Amino acid sequence: MTIGLVIGAVLVQETDLGAAYFLDPKVIASFISWGFYVLLLLVRRSAGLRGRRAAYVSGAVLVAMMVVGPLTFSATCTGSVPNDAGSHWRQPKTAPIALRERVAISRDDLPETTRALADTPGVWSA
C-alpha cells in the first residue's frame, strides 16, 4: 500500500494535475486509510497486542475507517467541473439545463474538441 501511494504521488507530478491530485477526495481517503493502517501496526507492535485484543483494535480501526470514508467522499469537489455535476450519479438525466449547456459540445466543434482532449496529458482512449 505504501509503495503504491508513493509511486502514484511521484508519477502524478509529471502530469498537468500536479498538486491538485492531492485534493481529490479518493486520494485523501487513500492517505487517511494508509495512516490508520500504519497507526494500527504501531499500536499492535508497541502494546504487544495478540489474539483477541488485536482483533478488537483492528475492529475499532475498521469502524473508524467506515466513519471517515463517507465523510471524505462527501467533500466538495475542487476541480473545474461545477459542484452539482455529480448529481448525474444519483439521479440520471436531471442536471440543470444551465449546467448541460456549459458542458455541451456542438457537432461542428466535436472533432476538434475530441482531438484536443486526446492530446491532453493523462487522458487516453479505451
Secondary structure, 3 states (H helix, E strand, C coil): CHHHHHHHHHHHCCCCCHHHHHHCHHHHHHHHHHHHHHHHHHHHHHHCCCHHHHHHHHHHHHHHHHHHHHHHHCCCCCCCCCHHHHHHHHCCCCCCHHHHHHHCCCCCCHHHHHHHHHCCCCCCCC
